[in-house]
Amino acid sequence: MKNFVSAKDVNNIDALVQKALAFKADPFQQQALGKNKRIGCLFLNPSMRTRLSTQIAAQNLGMEALVFNVGNEGWMLEFEEEAIMSGSTVEHVKDAAPVFGKYFDILAIRTFPSLKNRDDDYSELYIKQFIKYAGIPVVSLESSTLHPLQSLTDIITITETFKEQRKPKIVLTWAPHVKPLPQCVANSFAQWVNAWGKADFVITHPEDYELDEQFTNGATITHDQEAALKDADFVYVKNWSTYKDYGKIYTNDPEWMLTQAKLSASRNAKVMHCLPVRRNVELSDEILDSPNSIVTQQAGNRVWAAQAVLSEILSAKK
């Protein structure tokens, strides 16, 4: 594995999942692999679980992890080619990224969409520029359109939880929120479940909340949440803003919030969410505090997802 920015960077998802679960059983089995190696974690927007889990994963492999909040602790970066830098940006990524390449062995980057211009966000300019100029492997800690470490975590959690000899039915359901959120987690989860190919996959959302078909192709899509939840084994709850009329909220219907009553038609489904979650807006207390919720287990697995990815990259560099 050279870089890790989407499901397309993984040759065998099941093998990567099993590596992560092996690390969960024995976290320090490859502690010498990252000896005398450094990972630079650059954050262009805030993070909690992603930041901490990646640092822990790196340390479990013997790496030193350095965290830098771009813009808050350093210069504002410019990413456009041939930019006339007479505004607020101070340093171009083509000057900064090669220096990071000298300081670190792996570069991990978290960016975030503006939700103003879809073409700009979906071009993934920021992370592509780091890949182009850094000269070392790049790991996405979330980008404008995808969140691959979260999605790998989700597949890990489903794999370790589901023990029946059949395909699980997995439902991704839209939920209300108080502000427009990116499509990153939903896009990424759809991409990974479809690439994994071992589930019956349904996406349900109100009208006008269709996601980009490049990520959802292969899933069944319906506006009928009740029908989608029937016989579900896993329900992934997530809000996202509109894709076509980009970054908007068309509805905030509280009827889309998942409740225990709605789960009655499922196969006692396990409920997932990437966190942070708005209680009693996206998910009810009765769900989050019930045995159906596996959001804490899911969040805990973020360490093992990151550790499996870093291990693959370090092994490939040898």
ZADO-1210 file (C-alpha; in nm, 4 decimals, padded with zeros to 6 digits):
<atoms>
<atom x="00.0000" y="00.0000" z="00.0000" code="MET" pos="1"/>
<atom x="00.1494" y="00.3327" z="-00.1110" code="LYS" pos="2"/>
<atom x="-00.1198" y="00.5799" z="-00.0026" code="ASN" pos="3"/>
<atom x="-00.4499" y="00.5398" z="00.1810" code="PHE" pos="4"/>
<atom x="-00.7196" y="00.7790" z="00.0647" code="VAL" pos="5"/>
<atom x="-01.0050" y="00.5506" z="-00.0455" code="SER" pos="6"/>
<atom x="-01.1204" y="00.1893" z="-00.0759" code="ALA" pos="7"/>
<atom x="-00.9423" y="00.1771" z="-00.4116" code="LYS" pos="8"/>
<atom x="-00.6076" y="00.1738" z="-00.2301" code="ASP" pos="9"/>
<atom x="-00.6880" y="-00.1637" z="-00.0675" code="VAL" pos="10"/>
<atom x="-00.6352" y="-00.4845" z="-00.2643" code="ASN" pos="11"/>
<atom x="-00.8089" y="-00.7106" z="-00.0126" code="ASN" pos="12"/>
<atom x="-01.0487" y="-00.5544" z="00.2373" code="ILE" pos="13"/>
<atom x="-01.1015" y="-00.8786" z="00.4299" code="ASP" pos="14"/>
<atom x="-00.7276" y="-00.9261" z="00.4767" code="ALA" pos="15"/>
<atom x="-00.6918" y="-00.5712" z="00.6076" code="LEU" pos="16"/>
<atom x="-00.9857" y="-00.6277" z="00.8449" code="VAL" pos="17"/>
<atom x="-00.8268" y="-00.9453" z="00.9791" code="GLN" pos="18"/>
<atom x="-00.4972" y="-00.7630" z="01.0308" code="LYS" pos="19"/>
<atom x="-00.6811" y="-00.4977" z="01.2323" code="ALA" pos="20"/>
<atom x="-00.8545" y="-00.7612" z="01.4454" code="LEU" pos="21"/>
<atom x="-00.5178" y="-00.9304" z="01.5040" code="ALA" pos="22"/>
<atom x="-00.3841" y="-00.5992" z="01.6339" code="PHE" pos="23"/>
<atom x="-00.6893" y="-00.5683" z="01.8569" code="LYS" pos="24"/>
<atom x="-00.6005" y="-00.9060" z="02.0094" code="ALA" pos="25"/>
<atom x="-00.2292" y="-00.8213" z="02.0394" code="ASP" pos="26"/>
<atom x="-00.1617" y="-00.4465" z="01.9979" code="PRO" pos="27"/>
<atom x="00.2161" y="-00.4593" z="02.0301" code="PHE" pos="28"/>
<atom x="00.2996" y="-00.7531" z="01.8045" code="GLN" pos="29"/>
<atom x="00.4766" y="-00.5249" z="01.5516" code="GLN" pos="30"/>
<atom x="00.6193" y="-00.2680" z="01.7902" code="GLN" pos="31"/>
<atom x="00.9589" y="-00.2817" z="01.6169" code="ALA" pos="32"/>
<atom x="00.8107" y="-00.2110" z="01.2719" code="LEU" pos="33"/>
<atom x="00.7952" y="00.1655" z="01.3241" code="GLY" pos="34"/>
<atom x="01.1127" y="00.2043" z="01.5279" code="LYS" pos="35"/>
<atom x="01.2914" y="00.5294" z="01.4383" code="ASN" pos="36"/>
<atom x="01.0015" y="00.6273" z="01.2103" code="LYS" pos="37"/>
<atom x="00.7839" y="00.9385" z="01.2346" code="ARG" pos="38"/>
<atom x="00.4302" y="01.0145" z="01.1238" code="ILE" pos="39"/>
<atom x="00.3227" y="01.3752" z="01.0790" code="GLY" pos="40"/>
<atom x="-00.0476" y="01.4326" z="01.1458" code="CYS" pos="41"/>
<atom x="-00.1618" y="01.7562" z="00.9833" code="LEU" pos="42"/>
<atom x="-00.5067" y="01.8888" z="01.0699" code="PHE" pos="43"/>
<atom x="-00.6732" y="02.1551" z="00.8581" code="LEU" pos="44"/>
<atom x="-00.9863" y="02.1146" z="01.0720" code="ASN" pos="45"/>
<atom x="-01.0534" y="01.9852" z="01.4253" code="PRO" pos="46"/>
<atom x="-01.0530" y="01.6193" z="01.5262" code="SER" pos="47"/>
<atom x="-01.0851" y="01.4055" z="01.8355" code="MET" pos="48"/>
<atom x="-01.1219" y="01.0300" z="01.7670" code="ARG" pos="49"/>
<atom x="-00.9307" y="01.0405" z="01.4385" code="THR" pos="50"/>
<atom x="-00.6418" y="01.2306" z="01.5929" code="ARG" pos="51"/>
<atom x="-00.6128" y="01.0254" z="01.9117" code="LEU" pos="52"/>
<atom x="-00.6642" y="00.6847" z="01.7499" code="SER" pos="53"/>
<atom x="-00.4015" y="00.7552" z="01.4830" code="THR" pos="54"/>
<atom x="-00.1489" y="00.8665" z="01.7451" code="GLN" pos="55"/>
<atom x="-00.2141" y="00.5531" z="01.9535" code="ILE" pos="56"/>
<atom x="-00.1913" y="00.3291" z="01.6471" code="ALA" pos="57"/>
<atom x="00.1428" y="00.4824" z="01.5492" code="ALA" pos="58"/>
<atom x="00.2807" y="00.4429" z="01.9010" code="GLN" pos="59"/>
<atom x="00.1681" y="00.0792" z="01.9124" code="ASN" pos="60"/>
<atom x="00.3907" y="00.0247" z="01.6075" code="LEU" pos="61"/>
<atom x="00.6841" y="00.2046" z="01.7696" code="GLY" pos="62"/>
<atom x="00.6447" y="00.5255" z="01.5659" code="MET" pos="63"/>
<atom x="00.6704" y="00.8793" z="01.6926" code="GLU" pos="64"/>
<atom x="00.3585" y="01.0810" z="01.6085" code="ALA" pos="65"/>
<atom x="00.3776" y="01.4593" z="01.5720" code="LEU" pos="66"/>
<atom x="00.0563" y="01.6615" z="01.5438" code="VAL" pos="67"/>
<atom x="00.0375" y="01.9989" z="01.3716" code="PHE" pos="68"/>
<atom x="-00.2753" y="02.2136" z="01.3368" code="ASN" pos="69"/>
<atom x="-00.2279" y="02.3905" z="01.0056" code="VAL" pos="70"/>
<atom x="-00.3527" y="02.7498" z="01.0088" code="GLY" pos="71"/>
<atom x="-00.3737" y="02.7700" z="01.3874" code="ASN" pos="72"/>
<atom x="-00.0129" y="02.6859" z="01.4682" code="GLU" pos="73"/>
<atom x="00.1495" y="02.7667" z="01.1345" code="GLY" pos="74"/>
<atom x="00.1082" y="02.9471" z="00.8051" code="TRP" pos="75"/>
<atom x="-00.2082" y="02.9425" z="00.5985" code="MET" pos="76"/>
<atom x="-00.1363" y="02.7221" z="00.2978" code="LEU" pos="77"/>
<atom x="-00.2119" y="02.7893" z="-00.0679" code="GLU" pos="78"/>
<atom x="-00.3097" y="02.4904" z="-00.2850" code="PHE" pos="79"/>
<atom x="-00.3949" y="02.6356" z="-00.6266" code="GLU" pos="80"/>
<atom x="-00.1300" y="02.6053" z="-00.8954" code="GLU" pos="81"/>
<atom x="00.0057" y="02.9331" z="-01.0325" code="GLU" pos="82"/>
<atom x="-00.1667" y="03.1257" z="-00.7536" code="ALA" pos="83"/>
<atom x="-00.0789" y="03.4921" z="-00.7067" code="ILE" pos="84"/>
<atom x="-00.0337" y="03.4855" z="-00.3307" code="MET" pos="85"/>
<atom x="-00.1382" y="03.8383" z="-00.2446" code="SER" pos="86"/>
<atom x="-00.4144" y="03.7324" z="-00.0030" code="GLY" pos="87"/>
<atom x="-00.4284" y="03.5518" z="00.3305" code="SER" pos="88"/>
<atom x="-00.2225" y="03.2452" z="00.2332" code="THR" pos="89"/>
<atom x="00.1450" y="03.2661" z="00.3223" code="VAL" pos="90"/>
<atom x="00.3049" y="02.9448" z="00.1959" code="GLU" pos="91"/>
<atom x="00.2325" y="02.7212" z="-00.1025" code="HIS" pos="92"/>
<atom x="00.1827" y="02.3487" z="-00.0529" code="VAL" pos="93"/>
<atom x="00.4502" y="02.2817" z="-00.3172" code="LYS" pos="94"/>
<atom x="00.7009" y="02.4480" z="-00.0817" code="ASP" pos="95"/>
<atom x="00.5653" y="02.3064" z="00.2459" code="ALA" pos="96"/>
<atom x="00.4895" y="01.9465" z="00.1455" code="ALA" pos="97"/>
<atom x="00.8438" y="01.8542" z="00.0313" code="PRO" pos="98"/>
<atom x="00.9728" y="01.9742" z="00.3702" code="VAL" pos="99"/>
<atom x="00.7211" y="01.7514" z="00.5464" code="PHE" pos="100"/>
<atom x="00.8580" y="01.4739" z="00.3265" code="GLY" pos="101"/>
<atom x="01.2002" y="01.5335" z="00.4773" code="LYS" pos="102"/>
<atom x="01.0719" y="01.5394" z="00.8347" code="TYR" pos="103"/>
<atom x="00.8408" y="01.2369" z="00.8261" code="PHE" pos="104"/>
<atom x="00.8110" y="00.8840" z="00.6924" code="ASP" pos="105"/>
<atom x="00.4313" y="00.9008" z="00.6590" code="ILE" pos="106"/>
<atom x="00.2091" y="01.2064" z="00.6282" code="LEU" pos="107"/>
<atom x="-00.1483" y="01.1872" z="00.7595" code="ALA" pos="108"/>
<atom x="-00.3807" y="01.4713" z="00.6625" code="ILE" pos="109"/>
<atom x="-00.7310" y="01.5797" z="00.7634" code="ARG" pos="110"/>
<atom x="-00.9084" y="01.8275" z="00.5384" code="THR" pos="111"/>
<atom x="-01.2719" y="01.9348" z="00.5209" code="PHE" pos="112"/>
<atom x="-01.5070" y="02.0555" z="00.2482" code="PRO" pos="113"/>
<atom x="-01.6253" y="02.4135" z="00.2227" code="SER" pos="114"/>
<atom x="-01.9781" y="02.2989" z="00.1262" code="LEU" pos="115"/>
<atom x="-01.9868" y="02.6042" z="-00.1026" code="LYS" pos="116"/>
<atom x="-01.8490" y="02.4830" z="-00.4343" code="ASN" pos="117"/>
<atom x="-01.9061" y="02.1170" z="-00.5183" code="ARG" pos="118"/>
<atom x="-01.6546" y="02.1052" z="-00.8013" code="ASP" pos="119"/>
<atom x="-01.3817" y="02.2447" z="-00.5766" code="ASP" pos="120"/>
<atom x="-01.4603" y="02.0067" z="-00.2908" code="ASP" pos="121"/>
<atom x="-01.4968" y="01.6990" z="-00.5097" code="TYR" pos="122"/>
<atom x="-01.1715" y="01.7716" z="-00.6903" code="SER" pos="123"/>
<atom x="-00.9925" y="01.6729" z="-00.3647" code="GLU" pos="124"/>
<atom x="-00.7287" y="01.9319" z="-00.4471" code="LEU" pos="125"/>
<atom x="-00.5816" y="01.9536" z="-00.0972" code="TYR" pos="126"/>
<atom x="-00.4965" y="01.5891" z="-00.0441" code="ILE" pos="127"/>
<atom x="-00.3919" y="01.5421" z="-00.4080" code="LYS" pos="128"/>
<atom x="-00.1445" y="01.8277" z="-00.3751" code="GLN" pos="129"/>
<atom x="00.0110" y="01.6720" z="-00.0662" code="PHE" pos="130"/>
<atom x="00.0438" y="01.3395" z="-00.2502" code="ILE" pos="131"/>
<atom x="00.1964" y="01.5170" z="-00.5500" code="LYS" pos="132"/>
<atom x="00.4581" y="01.7153" z="-00.3585" code="TYR" pos="133"/>
<atom x="00.5380" y="01.5350" z="-00.0305" code="ALA" pos="134"/>
<atom x="00.7230" y="01.2399" z="-00.1814" code="GLY" pos="135"/>
<atom x="00.6168" y="01.0059" z="00.1022" code="ILE" pos="136"/>
<atom x="00.3036" y="00.7947" z="00.1673" code="PRO" pos="137"/>
<atom x="-00.0086" y="00.9957" z="00.2508" code="VAL" pos="138"/>
<atom x="-00.2938" y="00.8740" z="00.4723" code="VAL" pos="139"/>
<atom x="-00.6309" y="01.0458" z="00.4678" code="SER" pos="140"/>
<atom x="-00.7665" y="01.1315" z="00.8110" code="LEU" pos="141"/>
<atom x="-01.0775" y="01.2560" z="00.6246" code="GLU" pos="142"/>
<atom x="-01.0968" y="01.4548" z="00.3060" code="SER" pos="143"/>
<atom x="-01.3591" y="01.6653" z="00.1317" code="SER" pos="144"/>
<atom x="-01.5457" y="01.3595" z="00.0017" code="THR" pos="145"/>
<atom x="-01.4275" y="01.0508" z="00.1917" code="LEU" pos="146"/>
<atom x="-01.3329" y="00.9206" z="00.5370" code="HIS" pos="147"/>
<atom x="-01.1556" y="00.5896" z="00.4660" code="PRO" pos="148"/>
<atom x="-01.0243" y="00.5148" z="00.8160" code="LEU" pos="149"/>
<atom x="-01.3777" y="00.5500" z="00.9513" code="GLN" pos="150"/>
<atom x="-01.5152" y="00.3199" z="00.6814" code="SER" pos="151"/>
<atom x="-01.2498" y="00.0552" z="00.7403" code="LEU" pos="152"/>
<atom x="-01.3412" y="00.0766" z="01.1088" code="THR" pos="153"/>
<atom x="-01.7051" y="00.0223" z="01.0190" code="ASP" pos="154"/>
<atom x="-01.6293" y="-00.2939" z="00.8193" code="ILE" pos="155"/>
<atom x="-01.4120" y="-00.4198" z="01.1065" code="ILE" pos="156"/>
<atom x="-01.6955" y="-00.3643" z="01.3545" code="THR" pos="157"/>
<atom x="-01.9527" y="-00.5374" z="01.1348" code="ILE" pos="158"/>
<atom x="-01.7181" y="-00.8313" z="01.0735" code="THR" pos="159"/>
<atom x="-01.6447" y="-00.8933" z="01.4409" code="GLU" pos="160"/>
<atom x="-02.0112" y="-00.8506" z="01.5411" code="THR" pos="161"/>
<atom x="-02.1958" y="-01.0534" z="01.2764" code="PHE" pos="162"/>
<atom x="-02.1556" y="-01.4296" z="01.3213" code="LYS" pos="163"/>
<atom x="-02.4349" y="-01.5762" z="01.1073" code="GLU" pos="164"/>
<atom x="-02.3640" y="-01.7775" z="00.7924" code="GLN" pos="165"/>
<atom x="-02.5330" y="-01.5375" z="00.5513" code="ARG" pos="166"/>
<atom x="-02.4923" y="-01.1903" z="00.4148" code="LYS" pos="167"/>
<atom x="-02.5899" y="-00.9204" z="00.6644" code="PRO" pos="168"/>
<atom x="-02.8386" y="-00.6556" z="00.5611" code="LYS" pos="169"/>
<atom x="-02.6813" y="-00.3158" z="00.6191" code="ILE" pos="170"/>
<atom x="-02.8849" y="00.0037" z="00.6057" code="VAL" pos="171"/>
<atom x="-02.7378" y="00.3524" z="00.5819" code="LEU" pos="172"/>
<atom x="-03.0067" y="00.5951" z="00.6916" code="THR" pos="173"/>
<atom x="-03.0081" y="00.9727" z="00.6729" code="TRP" pos="174"/>
<atom x="-03.0859" y="01.1544" z="00.9976" code="ALA" pos="175"/>
<atom x="-03.1818" y="01.5135" z="01.0821" code="PRO" pos="176"/>
<atom x="-02.9207" y="01.7647" z="01.1966" code="HIS" pos="177"/>
<atom x="-02.9110" y="02.1287" z="01.3007" code="VAL" pos="178"/>
<atom x="-02.6652" y="02.2330" z="01.0288" code="LYS" pos="179"/>
<atom x="-02.5467" y="02.1159" z="00.6855" code="PRO" pos="180"/>
<atom x="-02.2874" y="01.8396" z="00.7095" code="LEU" pos="181"/>
<atom x="-02.0575" y="01.6977" z="00.4392" code="PRO" pos="182"/>
<atom x="-02.1265" y="01.3779" z="00.2483" code="GLN" pos="183"/>
<atom x="-01.7818" y="01.2368" z="00.3424" code="CYS" pos="184"/>
<atom x="-01.8833" y="00.9621" z="00.5867" code="VAL" pos="185"/>
<atom x="-02.1875" y="00.8538" z="00.3856" code="ALA" pos="186"/>
<atom x="-01.9924" y="00.8525" z="00.0570" code="ASN" pos="187"/>
<atom x="-01.7108" y="00.6573" z="00.2131" code="SER" pos="188"/>
<atom x="-01.9293" y="00.4015" z="00.3889" code="PHE" pos="189"/>
<atom x="-02.1162" y="00.3370" z="00.0635" code="ALA" pos="190"/>
<atom x="-01.7913" y="00.3028" z="-00.1303" code="GLN" pos="191"/>
<atom x="-01.6448" y="00.0552" z="00.1183" code="TRP" pos="192"/>
<atom x="-01.9541" y="-00.1611" z="00.1635" code="VAL" pos="193"/>
<atom x="-01.9961" y="-00.1858" z="-00.2136" code="ASN" pos="194"/>
<atom x="-01.6262" y="-00.2673" z="-00.2624" code="ALA" pos="195"/>
<atom x="-01.6435" y="-00.5256" z="00.0190" code="TRP" pos="196"/>
<atom x="-01.9329" y="-00.6958" z="-00.1598" code="GLY" pos="197"/>
<atom x="-02.0421" y="-00.9120" z="00.1327" code="LYS" pos="198"/>
<atom x="-02.3695" y="-00.7465" z="00.2361" code="ALA" pos="199"/>
<atom x="-02.7151" y="-00.6602" z="00.1148" code="ASP" pos="200"/>
<atom x="-02.6815" y="-00.2836" z="00.1199" code="PHE" pos="201"/>
<atom x="-02.9655" y="-00.0302" z="00.1348" code="VAL" pos="202"/>
<atom x="-02.9421" y="00.3489" z="00.1541" code="ILE" pos="203"/>
<atom x="-03.2488" y="00.5415" z="00.2694" code="THR" pos="204"/>
<atom x="-03.2955" y="00.9177" z="00.2763" code="HIS" pos="205"/>
<atom x="-03.5556" y="01.1862" z="00.2017" code="PRO" pos="206"/>
<atom x="-03.6028" y="01.3042" z="-00.1548" code="GLU" pos="207"/>
<atom x="-03.3286" y="01.5375" z="-00.2838" code="ASP" pos="208"/>
<atom x="-03.0585" y="01.3841" z="-00.0620" code="TYR" pos="209"/>
<atom x="-02.9116" y="01.1541" z="-00.3256" code="GLU" pos="210"/>
<atom x="-02.5382" y="01.0990" z="-00.2960" code="LEU" pos="211"/>
<atom x="-02.2863" y="01.0908" z="-00.5790" code="ASP" pos="212"/>
<atom x="-02.3514" y="00.7732" z="-00.7806" code="GLU" pos="213"/>
<atom x="-01.9796" y="00.6965" z="-00.8071" code="GLN" pos="214"/>
<atom x="-01.9990" y="00.5942" z="-00.4404" code="PHE" pos="215"/>
<atom x="-02.3504" y="00.4489" z="-00.4138" code="THR" pos="216"/>
<atom x="-02.3607" y="00.2405" z="-00.7328" code="ASN" pos="217"/>
<atom x="-02.4436" y="-00.1139" z="-00.6213" code="GLY" pos="218"/>
<atom x="-02.6694" y="-00.0173" z="-00.3308" code="ALA" pos="219"/>
<atom x="-03.0475" y="-00.0238" z="-00.3216" code="THR" pos="220"/>
<atom x="-03.1741" y="00.3313" z="-00.2657" code="ILE" pos="221"/>
<atom x="-03.5164" y="00.4155" z="-00.1235" code="THR" pos="222"/>
<atom x="-03.7002" y="00.7097" z="00.0320" code="HIS" pos="223"/>
<atom x="-03.9015" y="00.4705" z="00.2501" code="ASP" pos="224"/>
<atom x="-03.7108" y="00.4392" z="00.5775" code="GLN" pos="225"/>
<atom x="-03.9600" y="00.1937" z="00.7272" code="GLU" pos="226"/>
<atom x="-03.9249" y="-00.0456" z="00.4338" code="ALA" pos="227"/>
<atom x="-03.5457" y="-00.0105" z="00.4393" code="ALA" pos="228"/>
<atom x="-03.5234" y="-00.1048" z="00.8066" code="LEU" pos="229"/>
<atom x="-03.7186" y="-00.4287" z="00.7622" code="LYS" pos="230"/>
<atom x="-03.4937" y="-00.7279" z="00.8460" code="ASP" pos="231"/>
<atom x="-03.1877" y="-00.5049" z="00.8865" code="ALA" pos="232"/>
<atom x="-02.8914" y="-00.6454" z="01.0795" code="ASP" pos="233"/>
<atom x="-02.7016" y="-00.3150" z="01.1003" code="PHE" pos="234"/>
<atom x="-02.8270" y="00.0401" z="01.0783" code="VAL" pos="235"/>
<atom x="-02.5725" y="00.3153" z="01.0180" code="TYR" pos="236"/>
<atom x="-02.7150" y="00.6567" z="01.1099" code="VAL" pos="237"/>
<atom x="-02.5649" y="00.9679" z="00.9507" code="LYS" pos="238"/>
<atom x="-02.6699" y="01.3118" z="00.8364" code="ASN" pos="239"/>
<atom x="-02.5499" y="01.4666" z="00.5127" code="TRP" pos="240"/>
<atom x="-02.6407" y="01.7794" z="00.3202" code="SER" pos="241"/>
<atom x="-02.7641" y="01.7864" z="-00.0384" code="THR" pos="242"/>
<atom x="-02.5267" y="01.6884" z="-00.3183" code="TYR" pos="243"/>
<atom x="-02.6946" y="01.8193" z="-00.6344" code="LYS" pos="244"/>
<atom x="-02.7923" y="02.1606" z="-00.4954" code="ASP" pos="245"/>
<atom x="-02.4752" y="02.1468" z="-00.2990" code="TYR" pos="246"/>
<atom x="-02.4456" y="02.1825" z="00.0776" code="GLY" pos="247"/>
<atom x="-02.8088" y="02.2632" z="00.1570" code="LYS" pos="248"/>
<atom x="-03.0665" y="02.1477" z="00.4116" code="ILE" pos="249"/>
<atom x="-03.3999" y="02.0835" z="00.2382" code="TYR" pos="250"/>
<atom x="-03.5659" y="01.9092" z="00.5295" code="THR" pos="251"/>
<atom x="-03.5010" y="01.8552" z="00.8957" code="ASN" pos="252"/>
<atom x="-03.7943" y="01.6232" z="00.9542" code="ASP" pos="253"/>
<atom x="-03.7621" y="01.4749" z="01.3074" code="PRO" pos="254"/>
<atom x="-03.9545" y="01.1709" z="01.1823" code="GLU" pos="255"/>
<atom x="-03.6283" y="01.0509" z="01.0286" code="TRP" pos="256"/>
<atom x="-03.4629" y="01.0175" z="01.3715" code="MET" pos="257"/>
<atom x="-03.4054" y="00.6524" z="01.4543" code="LEU" pos="258"/>
<atom x="-03.6035" y="00.5203" z="01.7515" code="THR" pos="259"/>
<atom x="-03.6498" y="00.1849" z="01.9198" code="GLN" pos="260"/>
<atom x="-03.9968" y="00.1546" z="01.7686" code="ALA" pos="261"/>
<atom x="-03.8514" y="00.1798" z="01.4184" code="LYS" pos="262"/>
<atom x="-03.6052" y="-00.0995" z="01.4957" code="LEU" pos="263"/>
<atom x="-03.8882" y="-00.3410" z="01.5733" code="SER" pos="264"/>
<atom x="-03.9062" y="-00.4431" z="01.2070" code="ALA" pos="265"/>
<atom x="-03.5334" y="-00.5186" z="01.1974" code="SER" pos="266"/>
<atom x="-03.3498" y="-00.8308" z="01.3090" code="ARG" pos="267"/>
<atom x="-03.2728" y="-00.6604" z="01.6406" code="ASN" pos="268"/>
<atom x="-03.0292" y="-00.4511" z="01.4404" code="ALA" pos="269"/>
<atom x="-02.7072" y="-00.3120" z="01.5778" code="LYS" pos="270"/>
<atom x="-02.6923" y="00.0662" z="01.5437" code="VAL" pos="271"/>
<atom x="-02.3796" y="00.2494" z="01.4283" code="MET" pos="272"/>
<atom x="-02.2728" y="00.6132" z="01.4125" code="HIS" pos="273"/>
<atom x="-01.9313" y="00.7690" z="01.3481" code="CYS" pos="274"/>
<atom x="-01.9615" y="01.0217" z="01.6373" code="LEU" pos="275"/>
<atom x="-01.9986" y="01.2923" z="01.7465" code="PRO" pos="276"/>
<atom x="-02.3757" y="01.2469" z="01.7589" code="VAL" pos="277"/>
<atom x="-02.6516" y="01.4961" z="01.8360" code="ARG" pos="278"/>
<atom x="-02.8623" y="01.3096" z="02.0917" code="ARG" pos="279"/>
<atom x="-03.2361" y="01.3198" z="02.0356" code="ASN" pos="280"/>
<atom x="-03.1819" y="01.4838" z="01.6977" code="VAL" pos="281"/>
<atom x="-02.9962" y="01.2191" z="01.4954" code="GLU" pos="282"/>
<atom x="-03.0424" y="00.9353" z="01.7428" code="LEU" pos="283"/>
<atom x="-03.2665" y="00.8965" z="02.0452" code="SER" pos="284"/>
<atom x="-03.1307" y="00.8359" z="02.3942" code="ASP" pos="285"/>
<atom x="-03.3217" y="00.5093" z="02.4037" code="GLU" pos="286"/>
<atom x="-03.1172" y="00.3832" z="02.1073" code="ILE" pos="287"/>
<atom x="-02.7781" y="00.5186" z="02.2102" code="LEU" pos="288"/>
<atom x="-02.8112" y="00.3855" z="02.5651" code="ASP" pos="289"/>
<atom x="-02.9496" y="00.0476" z="02.4609" code="SER" pos="290"/>
<atom x="-02.7763" y="-00.2839" z="02.3870" code="PRO" pos="291"/>
<atom x="-02.8473" y="-00.2222" z="02.0171" code="ASN" pos="292"/>
<atom x="-02.5913" y="00.0588" z="02.0086" code="SER" pos="293"/>
<atom x="-02.2371" y="-00.0400" z="01.9147" code="ILE" pos="294"/>
<atom x="-02.1088" y="00.3141" z="01.8637" code="VAL" pos="295"/>
<atom x="-01.8541" y="00.2860" z="02.1472" code="THR" pos="296"/>
<atom x="-01.7218" y="-00.0450" z="02.0138" code="GLN" pos="297"/>
<atom x="-01.7092" y="00.1145" z="01.6697" code="GLN" pos="298"/>
<atom x="-01.5136" y="00.4173" z="01.7956" code="ALA" pos="299"/>
<atom x="-01.2725" y="00.1935" z="01.9854" code="GLY" pos="300"/>
<atom x="-01.1917" y="00.0085" z="01.6645" code="ASN" pos="301"/>
<atom x="-01.0573" y="00.3289" z="01.5115" code="ARG" pos="302"/>
<atom x="-00.7181" y="00.2434" z="01.6660" code="VAL" pos="303"/>
<atom x="-00.6981" y="-00.0966" z="01.4977" code="TRP" pos="304"/>
<atom x="-00.8053" y="00.0363" z="01.1592" code="ALA" pos="305"/>
<atom x="-00.5313" y="00.2988" z="01.1691" code="ALA" pos="306"/>
<atom x="-00.2761" y="00.0489" z="01.2966" code="GLN" pos="307"/>
<atom x="-00.3528" y="-00.1974" z="01.0159" code="ALA" pos="308"/>
<atom x="-00.3129" y="00.0759" z="00.7526" code="VAL" pos="309"/>
<atom x="00.0115" y="00.2126" z="00.8981" code="LEU" pos="310"/>
<atom x="00.1487" y="-00.1411" z="00.9252" code="SER" pos="311"/>
<atom x="00.0754" y="-00.2038" z="00.5572" code="GLU" pos="312"/>
<atom x="00.2465" y="00.1179" z="00.4530" code="ILE" pos="313"/>
<atom x="00.5510" y="00.0612" z="00.6733" code="LEU" pos="314"/>
<atom x="00.5857" y="-00.2964" z="00.5483" code="SER" pos="315"/>
<atom x="00.5681" y="-00.1786" z="00.1864" code="ALA" pos="316"/>
<atom x="00.8411" y="00.0811" z="00.2496" code="LYS" pos="317"/>
<atom x="01.0924" y="-00.1784" z="00.3706" code="LYS" pos="318"/>
</atoms>
